[in-house]
């Protein structure tokens, strides 16, 4: 059992485990320089709240960098609060 964690499926169909408070509409991102994915929640006007880290199949260990080269994902600037 994963205390404080929950199973999730991204809109792209990737399976993972993230914070229990993750909900539909939250943003999955990999911060530049990080090998860990994070869940962020929009607070409006390009401001986001950090919900927590997550493990998502096909995104960890630098795999997302290879996928990004295919143009599936975009870089985005935002503020964490």
C-alpha positions in Angstrom: 0.0 0.0 0.0 1.2 3.5 -0.8 0.5 5.8 2.1 -0.3 9.3 1.0 0.0 8.3 -2.7 -2.5 7.4 -5.4 -2.5 5.7 -8.8 -2.9 8.1 -11.7 -3.2 8.1 -15.5 -2.1 11.1 -17.5 -4.1 12.6 -20.4 -1.4 10.9 -22.7 -2.2 7.5 -21.1 0.9 7.2 -19.0 0.5 5.4 -15.7 2.1 6.6 -12.5 1.9 7.2 -8.7 1.6 10.7 -7.2 0.4 12.6 -4.2 -3.0 11.6 -2.8 -4.3 15.1 -3.3 -3.6 15.0 -7.1 -6.7 15.8 -9.1 -7.8 16.1 -12.7 -6.4 19.3 -14.3 -3.2 19.3 -12.3 0.0 19.8 -14.4 2.6 17.1 -14.7 6.0 18.6 -15.3 9.7 17.8 -15.2 11.7 20.9 -14.1 14.9 21.5 -16.1 17.8 19.7 -14.5 15.6 17.3 -12.6 15.1 13.6 -13.2 12.0 13.6 -11.0 8.5 14.6 -12.3 6.3 16.9 -10.2 2.6 17.7 -10.0 1.7 21.4 -10.0 -1.7 23.0 -9.6 -2.6 26.3 -11.4 -3.3 29.3 -9.2 -3.9 31.5 -12.3 -1.8 33.9 -14.3 1.1 31.5 -14.7 1.4 30.8 -11.0 1.5 27.2 -9.7 1.5 25.5 -6.4 3.8 22.5 -6.0 1.7 19.5 -5.0 4.5 16.9 -4.9 6.7 14.6 -6.8 5.5 11.6 -8.8 6.7 8.6 -10.6 5.4 8.2 -14.1 6.3 5.4 -16.5 8.2 6.7 -19.6 9.1 10.1 -18.0 11.7 9.2 -15.4 15.5 8.9 -15.8 15.7 11.5 -18.6 13.2 9.7 -20.9 11.2 12.8 -21.3 14.1 14.6 -23.0 14.0 12.1 -25.9 10.2 12.4 -26.2 10.5 16.2 -26.2 12.7 16.0 -29.2 9.7 14.6 -31.1 7.8 17.8 -30.3 5.2 16.2 -28.0 6.0 18.5 -25.0 6.8 22.2 -24.7 9.0 24.3 -22.4 7.1 26.7 -20.2 8.1 29.5 -17.8 6.0 29.8 -14.6 6.2 30.9 -11.0 6.0 28.5 -8.1 4.2 29.8 -5.0 
